Amino acid sequence: MKKSVEEDVFIPLYPKSTVEDKSSLRSKFQERCFWSAVKLLSNVLLWDGIVQEDALRGLGLNKLLNRYLLLNLLNTPPGLDHIEKCSKVVACFPQRWFQDLKSGSTLPELLNFCQHLLQ
């Protein structure tokens, strides 16, 4: 899993003006890369309860979410596409990770993502 996250994930960053045109080749390529990374995030986090939680949070949250996916989300124009992307990312998280958290708090690795969602 570590090798896939470190070597196989690539999401190009293009200027917002380039990706706003959903029919452009750059926009389509960036979208495919984003959704591939979301699928990998989902697959990595499915190992919850089997692989050590710290390792999963490091790979899934620190590397995939914070290094790749969040940068793309910050560059995505507001709208239904953005909401769908955020919803799919949230759906990947194991619910067990949030059971013992106090109201209004989150995992440290999710602080930047949470701040993005609040904005």
MOPAC internal coordinates of N, CA, C and O (Angstrom, degrees):
PM7 1SCF
backbone

  N    0.0000 0     0.00 0     0.00 0    0    0    0
  C    1.4561 1     0.00 0     0.00 0    1    0    0
  C    1.5165 1   110.12 1     0.00 0    2    1    0
  O    1.2310 1   121.18 1   137.56 1    3    2    1
  N    1.3254 1   115.35 1   -42.44 1    3    2    1
  C    1.4560 1   119.59 1  -178.83 1    5    3    2
  C    1.5250 1   110.87 1   -60.58 1    6    5    3
  O    1.2310 1   120.77 1   137.77 1    7    6    5
  N    1.3231 1   116.14 1   -42.23 1    7    6    5
  C    1.4582 1   120.51 1  -179.47 1    9    7    6
  C    1.5366 1   110.32 1   -64.05 1   10    9    7
  O    1.2310 1   120.04 1   138.62 1   11   10    9
  N    1.3128 1   117.53 1   -41.38 1   11   10    9
  C    1.4687 1   120.65 1   177.91 1   13   11   10
  C    1.5126 1   111.78 1   -62.29 1   14   13   11
  O    1.2310 1   120.68 1   134.81 1   15   14   13
  N    1.3189 1   116.31 1   -45.19 1   15   14   13
  C    1.4611 1   120.27 1  -179.31 1   17   15   14
  C    1.5205 1   110.72 1   -64.03 1   18   17   15
  O    1.2310 1   120.36 1   136.91 1   19   18   17
  N    1.3227 1   116.91 1   -43.09 1   19   18   17
  C    1.4637 1   120.07 1  -175.55 1   21   19   18
  C    1.5203 1   114.02 1   -79.13 1   22   21   19
  O    1.2310 1   119.96 1   151.15 1   23   22   21
  N    1.3368 1   117.68 1   -28.85 1   23   22   21
  C    1.4590 1   119.33 1  -172.91 1   25   23   22
  C    1.5280 1   115.10 1  -112.49 1   26   25   23
  O    1.2310 1   119.84 1   156.99 1   27   26   25
  N    1.3173 1   117.92 1   -23.01 1   27   26   25
  C    1.4650 1   119.77 1  -173.06 1   29   27   26
  C    1.5228 1   114.39 1  -102.63 1   30   29   27
  O    1.2310 1   119.77 1   163.92 1   31   30   29
  N    1.3076 1   118.04 1   -16.08 1   31   30   29
  C    1.4627 1   120.07 1  -176.67 1   33   31   30
  C    1.5231 1   109.80 1   -87.51 1   34   33   31
  O    1.2310 1   121.81 1   -50.48 1   35   34   33
  N    1.3227 1   114.14 1   129.52 1   35   34   33
  C    1.4606 1   120.81 1   175.74 1   37   35   34
  C    1.5128 1   107.84 1  -149.48 1   38   37   35
  O    1.2310 1   120.75 1   -56.78 1   39   38   37
  N    1.3075 1   116.18 1   123.22 1   39   38   37
  C    1.4638 1   121.10 1   174.03 1   41   39   38
  C    1.5245 1   106.30 1  -128.39 1   42   41   39
  O    1.2310 1   120.33 1   -70.62 1   43   42   41
  N    1.3240 1   116.97 1   109.38 1   43   42   41
  C    1.4646 1   118.67 1  -179.04 1   45   43   42
  C    1.5250 1   110.82 1   -68.48 1   46   45   43
  O    1.2310 1   120.91 1   -32.13 1   47   46   45
  N    1.3031 1   115.87 1   147.87 1   47   46   45
  C    1.4636 1   120.97 1   175.72 1   49   47   46
  C    1.5186 1   107.96 1  -107.41 1   50   49   47
  O    1.2310 1   121.09 1   -62.72 1   51   50   49
  N    1.3088 1   115.53 1   117.28 1   51   50   49
  C    1.4516 1   122.13 1   177.53 1   53   51   50
  C    1.5276 1   107.91 1  -113.67 1   54   53   51
  O    1.2310 1   119.87 1   -21.13 1   55   54   53
  N    1.3172 1   117.85 1   158.87 1   55   54   53
  C    1.4698 1   119.84 1   175.28 1   57   55   54
  C    1.5277 1   110.69 1   -59.84 1   58   57   55
  O    1.2310 1   120.90 1   -30.45 1   59   58   57
  N    1.3272 1   115.88 1   149.55 1   59   58   57
  C    1.4711 1   120.15 1  -178.21 1   61   59   58
  C    1.5224 1   111.25 1   -55.47 1   62   61   59
  O    1.2310 1   120.51 1   142.50 1   63   62   61
  N    1.3189 1   116.63 1   -37.50 1   63   62   61
  C    1.4646 1   119.89 1  -178.94 1   65   63   62
  C    1.5271 1   111.57 1   -61.15 1   66   65   63
  O    1.2310 1   120.17 1   149.64 1   67   66   65
  N    1.3165 1   117.28 1   -30.36 1   67   66   65
  C    1.4653 1   121.68 1  -179.67 1   69   67   66
  C    1.5224 1   111.14 1   -75.38 1   70   69   67
  O    1.2310 1   119.71 1   140.01 1   71   70   69
  N    1.3048 1   118.16 1   -39.99 1   71   70   69
  C    1.4707 1   120.58 1  -175.26 1   73   71   70
  C    1.5211 1   113.42 1   -88.71 1   74   73   71
  O    1.2310 1   119.94 1   169.66 1   75   74   73
  N    1.3265 1   117.72 1   -10.34 1   75   74   73
  C    1.4654 1   119.20 1   177.51 1   77   75   74
  C    1.5228 1   111.36 1   -66.74 1   78   77   75
  O    1.2310 1   120.48 1   151.71 1   79   78   77
  N    1.3314 1   116.69 1   -28.29 1   79   78   77
  C    1.4586 1   121.37 1   175.38 1   81   79   78
  C    1.5266 1   107.64 1   -83.34 1   82   81   79
  O    1.2310 1   120.60 1   -82.49 1   83   82   81
  N    1.3254 1   116.45 1    97.51 1   83   82   81
  C    1.4691 1   122.03 1  -174.34 1   85   83   82
  C    1.5250 1   113.00 1   -63.58 1   86   85   83
  O    1.2310 1   119.98 1   162.81 1   87   86   85
  N    1.3266 1   117.63 1   -17.19 1   87   86   85
  C    1.4624 1   120.06 1  -179.06 1   89   87   86
  C    1.5350 1   112.52 1   -88.68 1   90   89   87
  O    1.2310 1   120.06 1   172.50 1   91   90   89
  N    1.3384 1   117.48 1    -7.50 1   91   90   89
  C    1.4607 1   119.65 1  -179.25 1   93   91   90
  C    1.5288 1   110.59 1   -71.60 1   94   93   91
  O    1.2310 1   121.01 1   -29.88 1   95   94   93
  N    1.3151 1   115.67 1   150.12 1   95   94   93
  C    1.4666 1   120.24 1   179.99 1   97   95   94
  C    1.5216 1   111.58 1   -62.68 1   98   97   95
  O    1.2310 1   120.29 1   142.42 1   99   98   97
  N    1.3224 1   117.05 1   -37.58 1   99   98   97
  C    1.4641 1   120.23 1   179.26 1  101   99   98
  C    1.5184 1   110.99 1   -63.51 1  102  101   99
  O    1.2310 1   120.66 1   136.18 1  103  102  101
  N    1.3147 1   116.34 1   -43.82 1  103  102  101
  C    1.4633 1   120.39 1   179.95 1  105  103  102
  C    1.5227 1   110.82 1   -63.23 1  106  105  103
  O    1.2310 1   120.27 1   135.41 1  107  106  105
  N    1.3221 1   117.09 1   -44.59 1  107  106  105
  C    1.4613 1   120.91 1   179.47 1  109  107  106
  C    1.5246 1   111.39 1   -63.50 1  110  109  107
  O    1.2310 1   120.41 1   138.57 1  111  110  109
  N    1.3254 1   116.82 1   -41.43 1  111  110  109
  C    1.4608 1   120.18 1   178.92 1  113  111  110
  C    1.5260 1   110.97 1   -64.34 1  114  113  111
  O    1.2310 1   120.67 1   135.66 1  115  114  113
  N    1.3244 1   116.32 1   -44.34 1  115  114  113
  C    1.4649 1   120.30 1   179.02 1  117  115  114
  C    1.5271 1   110.59 1   -61.83 1  118  117  115
  O    1.2310 1   120.13 1   140.34 1  119  118  117
  N    1.3160 1   117.36 1   -39.66 1  119  118  117
  C    1.4627 1   121.22 1   178.65 1  121  119  118
  C    1.5334 1   111.27 1   -63.42 1  122  121  119
  O    1.2310 1   120.61 1   134.92 1  123  122  121
  N    1.3324 1   116.43 1   -45.08 1  123  122  121
  C    1.4678 1   119.31 1   178.78 1  125  123  122
  C    1.5160 1   111.16 1   -61.15 1  126  125  123
  O    1.2310 1   120.64 1   138.00 1  127  126  125
  N    1.3251 1   116.38 1   -42.00 1  127  126  125
  C    1.4735 1   120.23 1   179.02 1  129  127  126
  C    1.5247 1   110.90 1   -64.32 1  130  129  127
  O    1.2310 1   120.30 1   138.28 1  131  130  129
  N    1.3315 1   117.03 1   -41.72 1  131  130  129
  C    1.4621 1   121.20 1   179.51 1  133  131  130
  C    1.5317 1   109.99 1   -60.99 1  134  133  131
  O    1.2310 1   120.38 1   130.18 1  135  134  133
  N    1.3368 1   116.88 1   -49.82 1  135  134  133
  C    1.4605 1   119.76 1  -176.20 1  137  135  134
  C    1.5183 1   111.88 1   -68.02 1  138  137  135
  O    1.2310 1   119.92 1   149.98 1  139  138  137
  N    1.3162 1   117.77 1   -30.02 1  139  138  137
  C    1.4676 1   120.37 1   174.45 1  141  139  138
  C    1.5254 1   110.41 1   -65.08 1  142  141  139
  O    1.2310 1   120.97 1   139.76 1  143  142  141
  N    1.3297 1   115.75 1   -40.24 1  143  142  141
  C    1.4684 1   120.05 1   178.65 1  145  143  142
  C    1.5305 1   110.87 1   -68.18 1  146  145  143
  O    1.2310 1   119.86 1   143.39 1  147  146  145
  N    1.3201 1   117.88 1   -36.61 1  147  146  145
  C    1.4720 1   120.82 1   176.67 1  149  147  146
  C    1.5315 1   109.68 1   -64.87 1  150  149  147
  O    1.2310 1   120.35 1   139.51 1  151  150  149
  N    1.3146 1   116.94 1   -40.49 1  151  150  149
  C    1.4671 1   120.20 1   178.08 1  153  151  150
  C    1.5279 1   110.41 1   -63.59 1  154  153  151
  O    1.2310 1   120.60 1   138.73 1  155  154  153
  N    1.3285 1   116.45 1   -41.27 1  155  154  153
  C    1.4592 1   119.52 1   177.29 1  157  155  154
  C    1.5236 1   110.39 1   -63.99 1  158  157  155
  O    1.2310 1   120.04 1   137.98 1  159  158  157
  N    1.3415 1   117.52 1   -42.02 1  159  158  157
  C    1.4669 1   121.11 1   177.15 1  161  159  158
  C    1.5261 1   109.92 1   -57.54 1  162  161  159
  O    1.2310 1   120.46 1   133.62 1  163  162  161
  N    1.3086 1   116.73 1   -46.38 1  163  162  161
  C    1.4630 1   121.07 1   179.22 1  165  163  162
  C    1.5221 1   110.92 1   -59.83 1  166  165  163
  O    1.2310 1   120.47 1   134.00 1  167  166  165
  N    1.3227 1   116.70 1   -46.00 1  167  166  165
  C    1.4654 1   120.82 1  -179.05 1  169  167  166
  C    1.5278 1   112.07 1   -65.60 1  170  169  167
  O    1.2310 1   120.23 1   139.90 1  171  170  169
  N    1.3180 1   117.16 1   -40.10 1  171  170  169
  C    1.4706 1   120.83 1   178.25 1  173  171  170
  C    1.5248 1   110.04 1   -63.07 1  174  173  171
  O    1.2310 1   120.55 1   134.57 1  175  174  173
  N    1.3261 1   116.55 1   -45.43 1  175  174  173
  C    1.4708 1   119.47 1  -175.74 1  177  175  174
  C    1.5270 1   113.22 1   -75.78 1  178  177  175
  O    1.2310 1   120.06 1   167.24 1  179  178  177
  N    1.3230 1   117.49 1   -12.76 1  179  178  177
  C    1.4739 1   120.11 1   173.65 1  181  179  178
  C    1.5275 1   111.70 1   -66.99 1  182  181  179
  O    1.2310 1   120.37 1   162.58 1  183  182  181
  N    1.3214 1   116.89 1   -17.42 1  183  182  181
  C    1.4618 1   121.60 1   179.28 1  185  183  182
  C    1.5307 1   111.68 1   -80.63 1  186  185  183
  O    1.2310 1   119.98 1  -175.30 1  187  186  185
  N    1.3287 1   117.65 1     4.70 1  187  186  185
  C    1.4633 1   121.37 1   178.28 1  189  187  186
  C    1.5273 1   109.54 1   -56.98 1  190  189  187
  O    1.2310 1   120.87 1   -48.25 1  191  190  189
  N    1.3076 1   115.93 1   131.75 1  191  190  189
  C    1.4550 1   121.79 1  -178.01 1  193  191  190
  C    1.5162 1   113.23 1    92.07 1  194  193  191
  O    1.2310 1   120.45 1   166.73 1  195  194  193
  N    1.3217 1   116.75 1   -13.27 1  195  194  193
  C    1.4605 1   121.43 1   178.38 1  197  195  194
  C    1.5258 1   109.87 1  -109.49 1  198  197  195
  O    1.2310 1   121.15 1   132.20 1  199  198  197
  N    1.3286 1   115.40 1   -47.80 1  199  198  197
  C    1.4685 1   122.25 1   178.04 1  201  199  198
  C    1.5246 1   107.31 1   -97.70 1  202  201  199
  O    1.2310 1   120.46 1   -30.76 1  203  202  201
  N    1.2992 1   116.73 1   149.24 1  203  202  201
  C    1.4656 1   122.12 1  -179.21 1  205  203  202
  C    1.5369 1   110.40 1   -52.87 1  206  205  203
  O    1.2310 1   120.59 1   -47.12 1  207  206  205
  N    1.3208 1   116.47 1   132.88 1  207  206  205
  C    1.4630 1   122.14 1  -175.33 1  209  207  206
  C    1.5297 1   112.70 1   -58.56 1  210  209  207
  O    1.2310 1   119.90 1   139.40 1  211  210  209
  N    1.3322 1   117.80 1   -40.60 1  211  210  209
  C    1.4690 1   120.14 1   179.41 1  213  211  210
  C    1.5266 1   111.45 1   -60.30 1  214  213  211
  O    1.2310 1   120.46 1   140.46 1  215  214  213
  N    1.3265 1   116.74 1   -39.54 1  215  214  213
  C    1.4614 1   120.71 1   179.24 1  217  215  214
  C    1.5276 1   110.63 1   -66.08 1  218  217  215
  O    1.2310 1   120.49 1   137.64 1  219  218  217
  N    1.3259 1   116.67 1   -42.36 1  219  218  217
  C    1.4679 1   120.22 1   179.01 1  221  219  218
  C    1.5157 1   111.98 1   -65.70 1  222  221  219
  O    1.2310 1   120.72 1   136.47 1  223  222  221
  N    1.3292 1   116.23 1   -43.53 1  223  222  221
  C    1.4653 1   119.16 1   179.43 1  225  223  222
  C    1.5222 1   110.68 1   -65.93 1  226  225  223
  O    1.2310 1   120.39 1   144.45 1  227  226  225
  N    1.3267 1   116.85 1   -35.55 1  227  226  225
  C    1.4589 1   119.70 1   176.95 1  229  227  226
  C    1.5160 1   112.00 1   -64.66 1  230  229  227
  O    1.2310 1   120.77 1   131.86 1  231  230  229
  N    1.3246 1   116.13 1   -48.14 1  231  230  229
  C    1.4677 1   120.23 1  -179.80 1  233  231  230
  C    1.5261 1   111.98 1   -70.63 1  234  233  231
  O    1.2310 1   121.15 1   128.49 1  235  234  233
  N    1.3139 1   115.40 1   -51.51 1  235  234  233
  C    1.4602 1   119.68 1  -174.06 1  237  235  234
  C    1.5093 1   114.52 1   -72.54 1  238  237  235
  O    1.2310 1   120.84 1   133.70 1  239  238  237
  N    1.3141 1   116.00 1   -46.30 1  239  238  237
  C    1.4660 1   119.24 1  -174.34 1  241  239  238
  C    1.5222 1   112.98 1   -91.67 1  242  241  239
  O    1.2310 1   120.36 1   127.70 1  243  242  241
  N    1.3323 1   116.92 1   -52.30 1  243  242  241
  C    1.4675 1   118.76 1  -177.57 1  245  243  242
  C    1.5229 1   112.44 1   -67.02 1  246  245  243
  O    1.2310 1   120.63 1   135.44 1  247  246  245
  N    1.3207 1   116.40 1   -44.56 1  247  246  245
  C    1.4621 1   118.70 1  -175.14 1  249  247  246
  C    1.5215 1   112.71 1   -88.32 1  250  249  247
  O    1.2310 1   119.87 1   120.68 1  251  250  249
  N    1.3179 1   117.85 1   -59.32 1  251  250  249
  C    1.4638 1   119.75 1  -175.75 1  253  251  250
  C    1.5279 1   112.63 1   -68.88 1  254  253  251
  O    1.2310 1   120.30 1   124.65 1  255  254  253
  N    1.3082 1   117.03 1   -55.35 1  255  254  253
  C    1.4585 1   119.66 1  -176.16 1  257  255  254
  C    1.5192 1   111.88 1   -68.15 1  258  257  255
  O    1.2310 1   120.23 1   122.39 1  259  258  257
  N    1.3195 1   117.16 1   -57.61 1  259  258  257
  C    1.4624 1   119.59 1  -172.94 1  261  259  258
  C    1.5259 1   114.01 1   -74.33 1  262  261  259
  O    1.2310 1   119.83 1   150.10 1  263  262  261
  N    1.3150 1   117.93 1   -29.90 1  263  262  261
  C    1.4644 1   120.16 1  -177.27 1  265  263  262
  C    1.5216 1   112.68 1   -87.42 1  266  265  263
  O    1.2310 1   119.98 1   142.61 1  267  266  265
  N    1.3178 1   117.64 1   -37.39 1  267  266  265
  C    1.4597 1   120.45 1  -173.57 1  269  267  266
  C    1.5300 1   113.79 1  -113.29 1  270  269  267
  O    1.2310 1   120.67 1   122.82 1  271  270  269
  N    1.3151 1   116.32 1   -57.18 1  271  270  269
  C    1.4593 1   119.95 1  -171.68 1  273  271  270
  C    1.5197 1   112.72 1   -67.65 1  274  273  271
  O    1.2310 1   120.41 1   137.58 1  275  274  273
  N    1.3101 1   116.83 1   -42.42 1  275  274  273
  C    1.4677 1   119.50 1  -177.50 1  277  275  274
  C    1.5235 1   111.51 1   -64.45 1  278  277  275
  O    1.2310 1   120.03 1   142.71 1  279  278  277
  N    1.3164 1   117.55 1   -37.29 1  279  278  277
  C    1.4691 1   120.00 1   177.29 1  281  279  278
  C    1.5202 1   110.83 1   -61.28 1  282  281  279
  O    1.2310 1   120.38 1   139.45 1  283  282  281
  N    1.3197 1   116.87 1   -40.55 1  283  282  281
  C    1.4534 1   120.28 1   177.47 1  285  283  282
  C    1.5273 1   110.76 1   -66.82 1  286  285  283
  O    1.2310 1   120.42 1   137.66 1  287  286  285
  N    1.3193 1   116.80 1   -42.34 1  287  286  285
  C    1.4636 1   120.15 1   179.85 1  289  287  286
  C    1.5270 1   111.67 1   -62.73 1  290  289  287
  O    1.2310 1   120.50 1   142.27 1  291  290  289
  N    1.3186 1   116.65 1   -37.73 1  291  290  289
  C    1.4640 1   120.09 1   178.42 1  293  291  290
  C    1.5230 1   111.49 1   -65.81 1  294  293  291
  O    1.2310 1   120.50 1   155.32 1  295  294  293
  N    1.3151 1   116.66 1   -24.68 1  295  294  293
  C    1.4590 1   122.32 1  -178.27 1  297  295  294
  C    1.5335 1   112.27 1   -95.54 1  298  297  295
  O    1.2310 1   120.06 1   175.14 1  299  298  297
  N    1.3277 1   117.50 1    -4.86 1  299  298  297
  C    1.4643 1   121.76 1  -179.29 1  301  299  298
  C    1.5243 1   109.97 1   -84.41 1  302  301  299
  O    1.2310 1   120.26 1   -50.70 1  303  302  301
  N    1.3373 1   117.11 1   129.30 1  303  302  301
  C    1.4698 1   119.40 1   177.99 1  305  303  302
  C    1.5297 1   111.10 1   -62.75 1  306  305  303
  O    1.2310 1   119.96 1   -32.83 1  307  306  305
  N    1.3267 1   117.68 1   147.17 1  307  306  305
  C    1.4674 1   120.77 1   178.14 1  309  307  306
  C    1.5295 1   110.57 1   -59.08 1  310  309  307
  O    1.2310 1   120.92 1   -33.48 1  311  310  309
  N    1.3149 1   115.85 1   146.52 1  311  310  309
  C    1.4557 1   120.17 1   178.47 1  313  311  310
  C    1.5127 1   111.28 1   149.73 1  314  313  311
  O    1.2310 1   121.19 1     9.17 1  315  314  313
  N    1.3127 1   115.32 1  -170.83 1  315  314  313
  C    1.4641 1   120.50 1  -176.77 1  317  315  314
  C    1.5211 1   112.67 1   -64.30 1  318  317  315
  O    1.2310 1   119.91 1   144.29 1  319  318  317
  N    1.3360 1   117.77 1   -35.71 1  319  318  317
  C    1.4679 1   120.40 1   177.69 1  321  319  318
  C    1.5210 1   110.85 1   -61.44 1  322  321  319
  O    1.2310 1   121.09 1   138.36 1  323  322  321
  N    1.3092 1   115.52 1   -41.64 1  323  322  321
  C    1.4661 1   120.95 1  -179.53 1  325  323  322
  C    1.5284 1   110.73 1   -65.11 1  326  325  323
  O    1.2310 1   120.73 1   137.00 1  327  326  325
  N    1.3063 1   116.22 1   -43.00 1  327  326  325
  C    1.4651 1   121.11 1   179.08 1  329  327  326
  C    1.5239 1   110.16 1   -63.45 1  330  329  327
  O    1.2310 1   120.37 1   138.07 1  331  330  329
  N    1.3344 1   116.91 1   -41.93 1  331  330  329
  C    1.4565 1   120.14 1   178.94 1  333  331  330
  C    1.5224 1   111.26 1   -62.90 1  334  333  331
  O    1.2310 1   120.52 1   137.26 1  335  334  333
  N    1.3282 1   116.61 1   -42.74 1  335  334  333
  C    1.4713 1   120.53 1   179.60 1  337  335  334
  C    1.5313 1   110.52 1   -60.59 1  338  337  335
  O    1.2310 1   120.80 1   131.56 1  339  338  337
  N    1.3197 1   116.08 1   -48.44 1  339  338  337
  C    1.4720 1   120.13 1  -179.35 1  341  339  338
  C    1.5261 1   111.20 1   -62.61 1  342  341  339
  O    1.2310 1   120.30 1   138.92 1  343  342  341
  N    1.3206 1   117.04 1   -41.08 1  343  342  341
  C    1.4663 1   121.23 1   179.84 1  345  343  342
  C    1.5219 1   111.66 1   -62.85 1  346  345  343
  O    1.2310 1   120.52 1   138.15 1  347  346  345
  N    1.3239 1   116.61 1   -41.85 1  347  346  345
  C    1.4700 1   120.57 1  -179.76 1  349  347  346
  C    1.5235 1   110.97 1   -66.95 1  350  349  347
  O    1.2310 1   120.35 1   143.32 1  351  350  349
  N    1.3228 1   116.93 1   -36.68 1  351  350  349
  C    1.4650 1   120.57 1   177.63 1  353  351  350
  C    1.5266 1   109.47 1   -65.70 1  354  353  351
  O    1.2310 1   120.17 1   133.16 1  355  354  353
  N    1.3158 1   117.28 1   -46.84 1  355  354  353
  C    1.4674 1   121.36 1  -179.64 1  357  355  354
  C    1.5255 1   110.63 1   -61.18 1  358  357  355
  O    1.2310 1   120.06 1   142.45 1  359  358  357
  N    1.3204 1   117.48 1   -37.55 1  359  358  357
  C    1.4680 1   121.22 1  -179.19 1  361  359  358
  C    1.5265 1   112.53 1   -63.24 1  362  361  359
  O    1.2310 1   120.01 1   160.82 1  363  362  361
  N    1.3232 1   117.59 1   -19.18 1  363  362  361
  C    1.4712 1   121.22 1  -179.82 1  365  363  362
  C    1.5279 1   112.50 1   -76.31 1  366  365  363
  O    1.2310 1   119.73 1   155.81 1  367  366  365
  N    1.3177 1   118.12 1   -24.19 1  367  366  365
  C    1.4581 1   121.52 1  -173.43 1  369  367  366
  C    1.5274 1   111.78 1   -71.75 1  370  369  367
  O    1.2310 1   120.00 1   -47.89 1  371  370  369
  N    1.3221 1   117.61 1   132.11 1  371  370  369
  C    1.4716 1   119.84 1   175.87 1  373  371  370
  C    1.5351 1   110.56 1   -64.89 1  374  373  371
  O    1.2310 1   120.33 1   -51.61 1  375  374  373
  N    1.3128 1   116.98 1   128.39 1  375  374  373
  C    1.4679 1   121.25 1  -178.65 1  377  375  374
  C    1.5208 1   111.83 1   -61.00 1  378  377  375
  O    1.2310 1   120.61 1   150.30 1  379  378  377
  N    1.3064 1   116.44 1   -29.70 1  379  378  377
  C    1.4604 1   121.66 1  -179.12 1  381  379  378
  C    1.5263 1   112.14 1   -57.16 1  382  381  379
  O    1.2310 1   120.09 1   149.46 1  383  382  381
  N    1.3267 1   117.43 1   -30.54 1  383  382  381
  C    1.4576 1   121.22 1  -178.18 1  385  383  382
  C    1.5319 1   112.55 1   -66.17 1  386  385  383
  O    1.2310 1   119.98 1   160.90 1  387  386  385
  N    1.3159 1   117.64 1   -19.10 1  387  386  385
  C    1.4591 1   120.89 1  -173.48 1  389  387  386
  C    1.5294 1   113.12 1  -108.75 1  390  389  387
  O    1.2310 1   119.78 1   179.65 1  391  390  389
  N    1.3208 1   118.02 1    -0.35 1  391  390  389
  C    1.4645 1   121.17 1  -174.90 1  393  391  390
  C    1.5167 1   113.46 1   -66.17 1  394  393  391
  O    1.2310 1   119.55 1   142.54 1  395  394  393
  N    1.3081 1   118.46 1   -37.46 1  395  394  393
  C    1.4612 1   120.47 1  -175.13 1  397  395  394
  C    1.5240 1   113.56 1   -99.57 1  398  397  395
  O    1.2310 1   119.87 1  -171.54 1  399  398  397
  N    1.3251 1   117.86 1     8.46 1  399  398  397
  C    1.4564 1   120.86 1   179.58 1  401  399  398
  C    1.5254 1   110.49 1   -80.65 1  402  401  399
  O    1.2310 1   121.30 1   -33.58 1  403  402  401
  N    1.3162 1   115.13 1   146.42 1  403  402  401
  C    1.4567 1   119.97 1   175.82 1  405  403  402
  C    1.5243 1   109.13 1   -73.02 1  406  405  403
  O    1.2310 1   120.74 1   -23.61 1  407  406  405
  N    1.3001 1   116.20 1   156.39 1  407  406  405
  C    1.4569 1   121.40 1   178.58 1  409  407  406
  C    1.5335 1   110.09 1   -58.98 1  410  409  407
  O    1.2310 1   120.54 1   -45.16 1  411  410  409
  N    1.3055 1   116.57 1   134.84 1  411  410  409
  C    1.4638 1   120.98 1   178.80 1  413  411  410
  C    1.5149 1   114.16 1    83.17 1  414  413  411
  O    1.2310 1   119.64 1  -176.26 1  415  414  413
  N    1.3265 1   118.30 1     3.74 1  415  414  413
  C    1.4623 1   120.37 1   179.23 1  417  415  414
  C    1.5301 1   109.28 1  -115.40 1  418  417  415
  O    1.2310 1   121.17 1   -12.42 1  419  418  417
  N    1.3167 1   115.37 1   167.58 1  419  418  417
  C    1.4583 1   120.72 1   179.66 1  421  419  418
  C    1.5155 1   109.76 1  -148.24 1  422  421  419
  O    1.2310 1   120.73 1    -1.60 1  423  422  421
  N    1.2921 1   116.21 1   178.40 1  423  422  421
  C    1.4591 1   121.16 1   175.30 1  425  423  422
  C    1.5283 1   109.44 1   -69.55 1  426  425  423
  O    1.2310 1   119.63 1   -35.80 1  427  426  425
  N    1.3152 1   118.31 1   144.20 1  427  426  425
  C    1.4710 1   120.12 1   179.92 1  429  427  426
  C    1.5286 1   112.99 1   -56.54 1  430  429  427
  O    1.2310 1   120.30 1   144.76 1  431  430  429
  N    1.3281 1   117.03 1   -35.24 1  431  430  429
  C    1.4645 1   120.72 1  -179.03 1  433  431  430
  C    1.5272 1   112.48 1   -69.80 1  434  433  431
  O    1.2310 1   120.29 1   165.04 1  435  434  433
  N    1.3300 1   117.05 1   -14.96 1  435  434  433
  C    1.4678 1   120.92 1  -177.84 1  437  435  434
  C    1.5245 1   114.01 1  -102.01 1  438  437  435
  O    1.2310 1   120.08 1  -176.11 1  439  438  437
  N    1.3193 1   117.46 1     3.89 1  439  438  437
  C    1.4670 1   119.83 1  -176.83 1  441  439  438
  C    1.5258 1   112.55 1   -57.59 1  442  441  439
  O    1.2310 1   119.89 1   132.19 1  443  442  441
  N    1.3234 1   117.81 1   -47.81 1  443  442  441
  C    1.4698 1   120.29 1  -178.60 1  445  443  442
  C    1.5305 1   111.46 1   -65.23 1  446  445  443
  O    1.2310 1   120.39 1   140.29 1  447  446  445
  N    1.3178 1   116.85 1   -39.71 1  447  446  445
  C    1.4560 1   120.58 1   178.17 1  449  447  446
  C    1.5315 1   110.51 1   -64.94 1  450  449  447
  O    1.2310 1   120.61 1   137.08 1  451  450  449
  N    1.3178 1   116.43 1   -42.92 1  451  450  449
  C    1.4734 1   120.84 1   178.34 1  453  451  450
  C    1.5269 1   111.52 1   -62.10 1  454  453  451
  O    1.2310 1   120.79 1   137.45 1  455  454  453
  N    1.3202 1   116.10 1   -42.55 1  455  454  453
  C    1.4695 1   119.66 1   177.90 1  457  455  454
  C    1.5273 1   110.36 1   -62.34 1  458  457  455
  O    1.2310 1   120.57 1   141.01 1  459  458  457
  N    1.3214 1   116.52 1   -38.99 1  459  458  457
  C    1.4605 1   120.40 1   177.34 1  461  459  458
  C    1.5261 1   110.20 1   -62.98 1  462  461  459
  O    1.2310 1   120.03 1   135.73 1  463  462  461
  N    1.3244 1   117.55 1   -44.27 1  463  462  461
  C    1.4505 1   121.09 1   179.86 1  465  463  462
  C    1.5348 1   111.37 1   -62.57 1  466  465  463
  O    1.2310 1   120.61 1   141.09 1  467  466  465
  N    1.3254 1   116.44 1   -38.91 1  467  466  465
  C    1.4666 1   119.60 1   179.24 1  469  467  466
  C    1.5193 1   112.00 1   -66.02 1  470  469  467
  O    1.2310 1   120.77 1   146.07 1  471  470  469
  N    1.3133 1   116.14 1   -33.93 1  471  470  469
  C    1.4725 1   118.66 1   178.68 1  473  471  470
  C    1.5076 1   109.81 1   -69.69 1  474  473  471
  O    1.2310 1   120.10 1   180.00 1  475  474  473

